[in-house]
């Protein structure tokens, strides 16, 4: 491989593209598939997410710790990434390849098993990928550039998955759609993996003991505030993605074939705006850029309340994309600065533990999202696609706009507690 491609932002971003194709298809359509198409009740769906979160509380930090302790001639992260590729392909297909005529508790147990396995493998690959970022890219300017490139590829993947998923499942079914995306993931993940060269410096350090690895992380107040704020914003990302198919059906009243247009309106607008947010981060710095992104994101979801058809839905989606682009670019820069300050203070690098614990905190957003779906569904009577209740329109207007606005307001207020470090 050409030396210019080794550890380059573009090749690193291929890993993000690879992971986001199945991740976006999963996030946007698993609820719609199980609840609306297969008839699983939202109470059982919420229970499955809760059980998963308990499992995630154990495996996320554990995988980060094991990654930091790994010492091989291929590096710390790459062995985990390579071994996870076939497992993620298999578990992703399992999520969407539900046997015919499965319903009730058998459908619940299939969903729970598929969810736990897919999310566990996803944790391994995301933790190791995320831990590479602060190691490979040093300095705010390079990190801002690498983050912007990475998020451009992420949005490209989101766009591909969002647009193609409805087309593919309409043409060949959910199971074969999952096979196609699993193959796309494998190709781009392997291209990324062969381009990575890990630092020899980290391999020379003796592995950290369990208590030592987590002690400094768990008492880092700035780290906790930052990730708690992000968890509320991340909930909005999940809600926007997973509620769009419901929103299209019950609020905008457009056919399923037009859902791709609605999803594309959000993500096409994000791609050029990533460059704008890269410039903002360079001018304002990590903290101020992040706060501004949260504030703009909160305002950008308001138009979704007022949309009533495809045209106004697309306009509202473009507005939401403007806010989303800022949130996608800014957290990576800030989290890397927090890890660097920990290294300066302790003399030990623990990117895996920080990435894993941070991921656990922010991934708790999945439970917040599931609880929001359940509670709002109870209020307005939505149970499932077989029993949508008397007012499903209000259910999904609140879930697509009011709940996200409230969550982002909380996120912005928490962000004010993070101390600015203008010299980073």
Buried (B, 14 or more C-beta within 10 A) or exposed (E): EEEEEEBBBBBBBBBBBBBBBBBBBBBBBBBBBBBBBBBBBBBBBBBBBBEBBEBBEEBBBBBBBBBBBBEEEBBBBBBBBBEBBEBBBEBBBBBBBBEEEBEEEEBBEBBBBBBBBBBBBBBBBBBBBBBBBBBBBEEBEEBBBBBBBBBBBBBBBBBBBBBBBBEBBBEEEBBBBBBBBBEBBBEBBBBBBBBBBBBEEBEEEEEBEEEEBBEBBEEBEBBBBBBBBBBBBBBBBBBBBBBBBBBBBBBBEBEEEBBBBBBBBBBBBBBEBBBBBBEBBBEBBBBBBBBBBBBBBBEBBBBBBEBEEBEBBBBBBBBBBBBBBBBBBBBBBBBBBBBBBBBEEBEBBBBBBBBBBBBBBBBBBBBBBBBBBBBBBBEBBBBBBEEBBEBBBBBBBBBBBBBBBBBBBBBBEBBEEBEEBEEB
